[in-house]
Amino acid sequence: MTTNQTKAKCKYCDGQGYVSERDCSGNVQRESTCPLCAGTGTQVFNPATE
């Protein structure tokens, strides 16, 4: 049985591969690697189960 895997832009980091944490005034306090895509900017999923 084969699975149809699809790569899509990561929804959490919007395909950038990193996320920015900002303070109340909007200044970037820290940037870190996206925990969901591990910095690749894409996620692999099976559309049949999504």
CHARMM-style PDB file with segment names, atoms N, HN, CA, C and O in Angstrom:
ATOM      1  N   MET     1       0.842  -1.168   0.000  1.00  0.00      PROA
ATOM      2  CA  MET     1       0.000   0.000   0.000  1.00  0.00      PROA
ATOM      3  C   MET     1       0.894   1.239   0.000  1.00  0.00      PROA
ATOM      4  O   MET     1       1.852   1.315   0.769  1.00  0.00      PROA
ATOM      5  N   THR     2       0.588   2.196  -0.848  1.00  0.00      PROA
ATOM      6  HN  THR     2      -0.190   2.135  -1.473  1.00  0.00      PROA
ATOM      7  CA  THR     2       1.377   3.420  -0.912  1.00  0.00      PROA
ATOM      8  C   THR     2       0.607   4.565  -0.275  1.00  0.00      PROA
ATOM      9  O   THR     2      -0.624   4.566  -0.233  1.00  0.00      PROA
ATOM     10  N   THR     3       1.345   5.521   0.210  1.00  0.00      PROA
ATOM     11  HN  THR     3       2.345   5.521   0.176  1.00  0.00      PROA
ATOM     12  CA  THR     3       0.718   6.700   0.788  1.00  0.00      PROA
ATOM     13  C   THR     3       1.068   7.909  -0.061  1.00  0.00      PROA
ATOM     14  O   THR     3       2.190   8.022  -0.557  1.00  0.00      PROA
ATOM     15  N   ASN     4       0.134   8.790  -0.225  1.00  0.00      PROA
ATOM     16  HN  ASN     4      -0.777   8.698   0.177  1.00  0.00      PROA
ATOM     17  CA  ASN     4       0.367  10.029  -0.945  1.00  0.00      PROA
ATOM     18  C   ASN     4       0.742  11.107   0.059  1.00  0.00      PROA
ATOM     19  O   ASN     4      -0.117  11.648   0.756  1.00  0.00      PROA
ATOM     20  N   GLN     5       2.033  11.415   0.126  1.00  0.00      PROA
ATOM     21  HN  GLN     5       2.730  10.975  -0.440  1.00  0.00      PROA
ATOM     22  CA  GLN     5       2.488  12.452   1.039  1.00  0.00      PROA
ATOM     23  C   GLN     5       2.643  13.747   0.273  1.00  0.00      PROA
ATOM     24  O   GLN     5       3.115  13.753  -0.864  1.00  0.00      PROA
ATOM     25  N   THR     6       2.251  14.830   0.887  1.00  0.00      PROA
ATOM     26  HN  THR     6       1.867  14.825   1.810  1.00  0.00      PROA
ATOM     27  CA  THR     6       2.311  16.135   0.265  1.00  0.00      PROA
ATOM     28  C   THR     6       3.118  17.071   1.148  1.00  0.00      PROA
ATOM     29  O   THR     6       2.977  17.063   2.371  1.00  0.00      PROA
ATOM     30  N   LYS     7       3.966  17.877   0.519  1.00  0.00      PROA
ATOM     31  HN  LYS     7       4.081  17.882  -0.474  1.00  0.00      PROA
ATOM     32  CA  LYS     7       4.700  18.903   1.255  1.00  0.00      PROA
ATOM     33  C   LYS     7       3.928  20.211   1.114  1.00  0.00      PROA
ATOM     34  O   LYS     7       3.508  20.590   0.020  1.00  0.00      PROA
ATOM     35  N   ALA     8       3.754  20.877   2.223  1.00  0.00      PROA
ATOM     36  HN  ALA     8       4.095  20.569   3.112  1.00  0.00      PROA
ATOM     37  CA  ALA     8       3.056  22.153   2.219  1.00  0.00      PROA
ATOM     38  C   ALA     8       3.811  23.144   3.093  1.00  0.00      PROA
ATOM     39  O   ALA     8       4.591  22.755   3.962  1.00  0.00      PROA
ATOM     40  N   LYS     9       3.573  24.409   2.856  1.00  0.00      PROA
ATOM     41  HN  LYS     9       2.940  24.726   2.150  1.00  0.00      PROA
ATOM     42  CA  LYS     9       4.210  25.444   3.660  1.00  0.00      PROA
ATOM     43  C   LYS     9       3.746  25.306   5.102  1.00  0.00      PROA
ATOM     44  O   LYS     9       2.558  25.115   5.366  1.00  0.00      PROA
ATOM     45  N   CYS    10       4.681  25.403   6.025  1.00  0.00      PROA
ATOM     46  HN  CYS    10       5.645  25.558   5.810  1.00  0.00      PROA
ATOM     47  CA  CYS    10       4.356  25.296   7.444  1.00  0.00      PROA
ATOM     48  C   CYS    10       3.424  26.436   7.841  1.00  0.00      PROA
ATOM     49  O   CYS    10       3.706  27.602   7.565  1.00  0.00      PROA
ATOM     50  N   LYS    11       2.322  26.095   8.484  1.00  0.00      PROA
ATOM     51  HN  LYS    11       2.093  25.148   8.708  1.00  0.00      PROA
ATOM     52  CA  LYS    11       1.336  27.103   8.881  1.00  0.00      PROA
ATOM     53  C   LYS    11       1.775  27.885  10.111  1.00  0.00      PROA
ATOM     54  O   LYS    11       1.344  29.021  10.305  1.00  0.00      PROA
ATOM     55  N   TYR    12       2.623  27.294  10.939  1.00  0.00      PROA
ATOM     56  HN  TYR    12       2.973  26.371  10.781  1.00  0.00      PROA
ATOM     57  CA  TYR    12       3.038  27.948  12.179  1.00  0.00      PROA
ATOM     58  C   TYR    12       4.039  29.075  11.919  1.00  0.00      PROA
ATOM     59  O   TYR    12       3.919  30.159  12.490  1.00  0.00      PROA
ATOM     60  N   CYS    13       5.032  28.818  11.053  1.00  0.00      PROA
ATOM     61  HN  CYS    13       5.130  27.937  10.589  1.00  0.00      PROA
ATOM     62  CA  CYS    13       6.045  29.839  10.775  1.00  0.00      PROA
ATOM     63  C   CYS    13       5.834  30.505   9.417  1.00  0.00      PROA
ATOM     64  O   CYS    13       6.632  31.351   9.014  1.00  0.00      PROA
ATOM     65  N   ASP    14       4.783  30.137   8.719  1.00  0.00      PROA
ATOM     66  HN  ASP    14       4.134  29.450   9.046  1.00  0.00      PROA
ATOM     67  CA  ASP    14       4.441  30.682   7.404  1.00  0.00      PROA
ATOM     68  C   ASP    14       5.547  30.438   6.377  1.00  0.00      PROA
ATOM     69  O   ASP    14       5.776  31.259   5.489  1.00  0.00      PROA
ATOM     70  N   GLY    15       6.226  29.304   6.511  1.00  0.00      PROA
ATOM     71  HN  GLY    15       6.041  28.638   7.233  1.00  0.00      PROA
ATOM     72  CA  GLY    15       7.248  28.915   5.547  1.00  0.00      PROA
ATOM     73  C   GLY    15       8.605  29.560   5.750  1.00  0.00      PROA
ATOM     74  O   GLY    15       9.502  29.360   4.931  1.00  0.00      PROA
ATOM     75  N   GLN    16       8.785  30.330   6.817  1.00  0.00      PROA
ATOM     76  HN  GLN    16       8.057  30.492   7.482  1.00  0.00      PROA
ATOM     77  CA  GLN    16      10.050  31.013   7.051  1.00  0.00      PROA
ATOM     78  C   GLN    16      11.085  30.123   7.729  1.00  0.00      PROA
ATOM     79  O   GLN    16      12.284  30.344   7.553  1.00  0.00      PROA
ATOM     80  N   GLY    17      10.661  29.130   8.492  1.00  0.00      PROA
ATOM     81  HN  GLY    17       9.688  28.950   8.635  1.00  0.00      PROA
ATOM     82  CA  GLY    17      11.582  28.251   9.182  1.00  0.00      PROA
ATOM     83  C   GLY    17      11.946  28.722  10.581  1.00  0.00      PROA
ATOM     84  O   GLY    17      12.641  28.021  11.316  1.00  0.00      PROA
ATOM     85  N   TYR    18      11.482  29.898  10.945  1.00  0.00      PROA
ATOM     86  HN  TYR    18      10.918  30.468  10.347  1.00  0.00      PROA
ATOM     87  CA  TYR    18      11.742  30.415  12.286  1.00  0.00      PROA
ATOM     88  C   TYR    18      10.536  31.206  12.777  1.00  0.00      PROA
ATOM     89  O   TYR    18       9.702  31.647  11.985  1.00  0.00      PROA
ATOM     90  N   VAL    19      10.457  31.376  14.074  1.00  0.00      PROA
ATOM     91  HN  VAL    19      11.134  31.019  14.717  1.00  0.00      PROA
ATOM     92  CA  VAL    19       9.390  32.172  14.670  1.00  0.00      PROA
ATOM     93  C   VAL    19      10.015  33.294  15.484  1.00  0.00      PROA
ATOM     94  O   VAL    19      11.083  33.124  16.072  1.00  0.00      PROA
ATOM     95  N   SER    20       9.352  34.429  15.516  1.00  0.00      PROA
ATOM     96  HN  SER    20       8.484  34.567  15.039  1.00  0.00      PROA
ATOM     97  CA  SER    20       9.832  35.586  16.263  1.00  0.00      PROA
ATOM     98  C   SER    20       8.926  35.825  17.459  1.00  0.00      PROA
ATOM     99  O   SER    20       7.701  35.847  17.339  1.00  0.00      PROA
ATOM    100  N   GLU    21       9.544  36.002  18.602  1.00  0.00      PROA
ATOM    101  HN  GLU    21      10.539  35.985  18.700  1.00  0.00      PROA
ATOM    102  CA  GLU    21       8.791  36.356  19.802  1.00  0.00      PROA
ATOM    103  C   GLU    21       8.946  37.851  20.011  1.00  0.00      PROA
ATOM    104  O   GLU    21      10.061  38.373  20.036  1.00  0.00      PROA
ATOM    105  N   ARG    22       7.826  38.533  20.161  1.00  0.00      PROA
ATOM    106  HN  ARG    22       6.921  38.109  20.141  1.00  0.00      PROA
ATOM    107  CA  ARG    22       7.839  39.989  20.285  1.00  0.00      PROA
ATOM    108  C   ARG    22       7.308  40.414  21.647  1.00  0.00      PROA
ATOM    109  O   ARG    22       6.525  39.708  22.283  1.00  0.00      PROA
ATOM    110  N   ASP    23       7.761  41.595  22.075  1.00  0.00      PROA
ATOM    111  HN  ASP    23       8.397  42.168  21.559  1.00  0.00      PROA
ATOM    112  CA  ASP    23       7.248  42.138  23.329  1.00  0.00      PROA
ATOM    113  C   ASP    23       5.998  42.971  23.041  1.00  0.00      PROA
ATOM    114  O   ASP    23       5.539  43.025  21.900  1.00  0.00      PROA
ATOM    115  N   CYS    24       5.458  43.604  24.048  1.00  0.00      PROA
ATOM    116  HN  CYS    24       5.830  43.560  24.975  1.00  0.00      PROA
ATOM    117  CA  CYS    24       4.207  44.353  23.920  1.00  0.00      PROA
ATOM    118  C   CYS    24       4.303  45.514  22.930  1.00  0.00      PROA
ATOM    119  O   CYS    24       3.302  45.887  22.318  1.00  0.00      PROA
ATOM    120  N   SER    25       5.480  46.079  22.771  1.00  0.00      PROA
ATOM    121  HN  SER    25       6.292  45.776  23.268  1.00  0.00      PROA
ATOM    122  CA  SER    25       5.638  47.208  21.857  1.00  0.00      PROA
ATOM    123  C   SER    25       5.953  46.763  20.428  1.00  0.00      PROA
ATOM    124  O   SER    25       6.084  47.604  19.539  1.00  0.00      PROA
ATOM    125  N   GLY    26       6.076  45.450  20.194  1.00  0.00      PROA
ATOM    126  HN  GLY    26       5.969  44.767  20.916  1.00  0.00      PROA
ATOM    127  CA  GLY    26       6.282  44.937  18.846  1.00  0.00      PROA
ATOM    128  C   GLY    26       7.730  44.690  18.484  1.00  0.00      PROA
ATOM    129  O   GLY    26       8.014  44.272  17.362  1.00  0.00      PROA
ATOM    130  N   ASN    27       8.661  44.936  19.400  1.00  0.00      PROA
ATOM    131  HN  ASN    27       8.431  45.275  20.312  1.00  0.00      PROA
ATOM    132  CA  ASN    27      10.073  44.689  19.121  1.00  0.00      PROA
ATOM    133  C   ASN    27      10.381  43.202  19.234  1.00  0.00      PROA
ATOM    134  O   ASN    27       9.875  42.519  20.125  1.00  0.00      PROA
ATOM    135  N   VAL    28      11.219  42.706  18.322  1.00  0.00      PROA
ATOM    136  HN  VAL    28      11.630  43.261  17.599  1.00  0.00      PROA
ATOM    137  CA  VAL    28      11.600  41.295  18.353  1.00  0.00      PROA
ATOM    138  C   VAL    28      12.526  41.059  19.537  1.00  0.00      PROA
ATOM    139  O   VAL    28      13.567  41.705  19.659  1.00  0.00      PROA
ATOM    140  N   GLN    29      12.149  40.144  20.397  1.00  0.00      PROA
ATOM    141  HN  GLN    29      11.304  39.619  20.298  1.00  0.00      PROA
ATOM    142  CA  GLN    29      12.966  39.796  21.548  1.00  0.00      PROA
ATOM    143  C   GLN    29      13.840  38.578  21.269  1.00  0.00      PROA
ATOM    144  O   GLN    29      14.969  38.494  21.750  1.00  0.00      PROA
ATOM    145  N   ARG    30      13.313  37.633  20.488  1.00  0.00      PROA
ATOM    146  HN  ARG    30      12.395  37.701  20.097  1.00  0.00      PROA
ATOM    147  CA  ARG    30      14.049  36.407  20.211  1.00  0.00      PROA
ATOM    148  C   ARG    30      13.493  35.762  18.957  1.00  0.00      PROA
ATOM    149  O   ARG    30      12.289  35.806  18.707  1.00  0.00      PROA
ATOM    150  N   GLU    31      14.375  35.163  18.170  1.00  0.00      PROA
ATOM    151  HN  GLU    31      15.353  35.128  18.374  1.00  0.00      PROA
ATOM    152  CA  GLU    31      13.979  34.349  17.032  1.00  0.00      PROA
ATOM    153  C   GLU    31      14.494  32.944  17.273  1.00  0.00      PROA
ATOM    154  O   GLU    31      15.631  32.761  17.710  1.00  0.00      PROA
ATOM    155  N   SER    32      13.665  31.956  16.990  1.00  0.00      PROA
ATOM    156  HN  SER    32      12.742  32.105  16.635  1.00  0.00      PROA
ATOM    157  CA  SER    32      14.078  30.571  17.193  1.00  0.00      PROA
ATOM    158  C   SER    32      13.564  29.701  16.056  1.00  0.00      PROA
ATOM    159  O   SER    32      12.630  30.070  15.343  1.00  0.00      PROA
ATOM    160  N   THR    33      14.184  28.555  15.903  1.00  0.00      PROA
ATOM    161  HN  THR    33      14.942  28.256  16.482  1.00  0.00      PROA
ATOM    162  CA  THR    33      13.789  27.594  14.874  1.00  0.00      PROA
ATOM    163  C   THR    33      12.366  27.127  15.139  1.00  0.00      PROA
ATOM    164  O   THR    33      11.993  26.855  16.280  1.00  0.00      PROA
ATOM    165  N   CYS    34      11.587  27.038  14.092  1.00  0.00      PROA
ATOM    166  HN  CYS    34      11.890  27.259  13.165  1.00  0.00      PROA
ATOM    167  CA  CYS    34      10.203  26.592  14.219  1.00  0.00      PROA
ATOM    168  C   CYS    34      10.162  25.174  14.783  1.00  0.00      PROA
ATOM    169  O   CYS    34      10.821  24.282  14.248  1.00  0.00      PROA
ATOM    170  N   PRO    35       9.398  24.952  15.856  1.00  0.00      PROA
ATOM    171  CA  PRO    35       9.343  23.614  16.458  1.00  0.00      PROA
ATOM    172  C   PRO    35       8.536  22.600  15.642  1.00  0.00      PROA
ATOM    173  O   PRO    35       8.700  21.396  15.837  1.00  0.00      PROA
ATOM    174  N   LEU    36       7.681  23.051  14.750  1.00  0.00      PROA
ATOM    175  HN  LEU    36       7.547  24.030  14.593  1.00  0.00      PROA
ATOM    176  CA  LEU    36       6.853  22.110  13.992  1.00  0.00      PROA
ATOM    177  C   LEU    36       7.528  21.602  12.722  1.00  0.00      PROA
ATOM    178  O   LEU    36       7.360  20.438  12.358  1.00  0.00      PROA
ATOM    179  N   CYS    37       8.291  22.461  12.043  1.00  0.00      PROA
ATOM    180  HN  CYS    37       8.428  23.407  12.339  1.00  0.00      PROA
ATOM    181  CA  CYS    37       8.929  22.028  10.793  1.00  0.00      PROA
ATOM    182  C   CYS    37      10.442  21.880  10.928  1.00  0.00      PROA
ATOM    183  O   CYS    37      11.116  21.528   9.960  1.00  0.00      PROA
ATOM    184  N   ALA    38      10.978  22.143  12.108  1.00  0.00      PROA
ATOM    185  HN  ALA    38      10.431  22.428  12.894  1.00  0.00      PROA
ATOM    186  CA  ALA    38      12.420  22.026  12.390  1.00  0.00      PROA
ATOM    187  C   ALA    38      13.269  22.913  11.481  1.00  0.00      PROA
ATOM    188  O   ALA    38      14.397  22.562  11.135  1.00  0.00      PROA
ATOM    189  N   GLY    39      12.722  24.057  11.100  1.00  0.00      PROA
ATOM    190  HN  GLY    39      11.806  24.343  11.381  1.00  0.00      PROA
ATOM    191  CA  GLY    39      13.482  25.019  10.313  1.00  0.00      PROA
ATOM    192  C   GLY    39      13.440  24.824   8.813  1.00  0.00      PROA
ATOM    193  O   GLY    39      14.085  25.575   8.082  1.00  0.00      PROA
ATOM    194  N   THR    40      12.698  23.837   8.331  1.00  0.00      PROA
ATOM    195  HN  THR    40      12.174  23.227   8.925  1.00  0.00      PROA
ATOM    196  CA  THR    40      12.650  23.582   6.892  1.00  0.00      PROA
ATOM    197  C   THR    40      11.652  24.485   6.174  1.00  0.00      PROA
ATOM    198  O   THR    40      11.804  24.748   4.981  1.00  0.00      PROA
ATOM    199  N   GLY    41      10.647  24.956   6.879  1.00  0.00      PROA
ATOM    200  HN  GLY    41      10.523  24.743   7.848  1.00  0.00      PROA
ATOM    201  CA  GLY    41       9.617  25.791   6.262  1.00  0.00      PROA
ATOM    202  C   GLY    41       8.498  25.005   5.610  1.00  0.00      PROA
ATOM    203  O   GLY    41       7.516  25.581   5.142  1.00  0.00      PROA
ATOM    204  N   THR    42       8.646  23.673   5.579  1.00  0.00      PROA
ATOM    205  HN  THR    42       9.444  23.205   5.959  1.00  0.00      PROA
ATOM    206  CA  THR    42       7.608  22.830   4.980  1.00  0.00      PROA
ATOM    207  C   THR    42       7.229  21.719   5.950  1.00  0.00      PROA
ATOM    208  O   THR    42       8.014  21.332   6.816  1.00  0.00      PROA
ATOM    209  N   GLN    43       6.033  21.224   5.790  1.00  0.00      PROA
ATOM    210  HN  GLN    43       5.395  21.538   5.087  1.00  0.00      PROA
ATOM    211  CA  GLN    43       5.559  20.095   6.574  1.00  0.00      PROA
ATOM    212  C   GLN    43       5.075  19.028   5.609  1.00  0.00      PROA
ATOM    213  O   GLN    43       4.486  19.336   4.573  1.00  0.00      PROA
ATOM    214  N   VAL    44       5.326  17.776   5.953  1.00  0.00      PROA
ATOM    215  HN  VAL    44       5.805  17.526   6.795  1.00  0.00      PROA
ATOM    216  CA  VAL    44       4.865  16.650   5.143  1.00  0.00      PROA
ATOM    217  C   VAL    44       3.635  16.067   5.820  1.00  0.00      PROA
ATOM    218  O   VAL    44       3.655  15.785   7.019  1.00  0.00      PROA
ATOM    219  N   PHE    45       2.572  15.889   5.058  1.00  0.00      PROA
ATOM    220  HN  PHE    45       2.556  16.118   4.084  1.00  0.00      PROA
ATOM    221  CA  PHE    45       1.363  15.302   5.619  1.00  0.00      PROA
ATOM    222  C   PHE    45       0.694  14.414   4.593  1.00  0.00      PROA
ATOM    223  O   PHE    45       0.966  14.495   3.395  1.00  0.00      PROA
ATOM    224  N   ASN    46      -0.172  13.579   5.084  1.00  0.00      PROA
ATOM    225  HN  ASN    46      -0.392  13.512   6.057  1.00  0.00      PROA
ATOM    226  CA  ASN    46      -0.932  12.667   4.243  1.00  0.00      PROA
ATOM    227  C   ASN    46      -2.331  13.263   4.070  1.00  0.00      PROA
ATOM    228  O   ASN    46      -3.099  13.281   5.031  1.00  0.00      PROA
ATOM    229  N   PRO    47      -2.684  13.749   2.885  1.00  0.00      PROA
ATOM    230  CA  PRO    47      -3.982  14.404   2.689  1.00  0.00      PROA
ATOM    231  C   PRO    47      -5.180  13.505   2.979  1.00  0.00      PROA
ATOM    232  O   PRO    47      -6.271  14.010   3.245  1.00  0.00      PROA
ATOM    233  N   ALA    48      -5.005  12.199   2.935  1.00  0.00      PROA
ATOM    234  HN  ALA    48      -4.119  11.788   2.720  1.00  0.00      PROA
ATOM    235  CA  ALA    48      -6.122  11.299   3.203  1.00  0.00      PROA
ATOM    236  C   ALA    48      -6.513  11.326   4.673  1.00  0.00      PROA
ATOM    237  O   ALA    48      -7.663  11.044   5.012  1.00  0.00      PROA
ATOM    238  N   THR    49      -5.572  11.660   5.550  1.00  0.00      PROA
ATOM    239  HN  THR    49      -4.639  11.889   5.274  1.00  0.00      PROA
ATOM    240  CA  THR    49      -5.866  11.690   6.980  1.00  0.00      PROA
ATOM    241  C   THR    49      -6.084  13.087   7.499  1.00  0.00      PROA
ATOM    242  O   THR    49      -6.515  13.257   8.639  1.00  0.00      PROA
ATOM    243  N   GLU    50      -5.799  14.092   6.698  1.00  0.00      PROA
ATOM    244  HN  GLU    50      -5.449  13.954   5.772  1.00  0.00      PROA
ATOM    245  CA  GLU    50      -5.944  15.496   7.150  1.00  0.00      PROA
ATOM    246  C   GLU    50      -7.373  15.965   6.970  1.00  0.00      PROA
ATOM    247  OT1 GLU    50      -7.692  17.110   7.291  1.00  0.00      PROA
TER     248      GLU     50
END
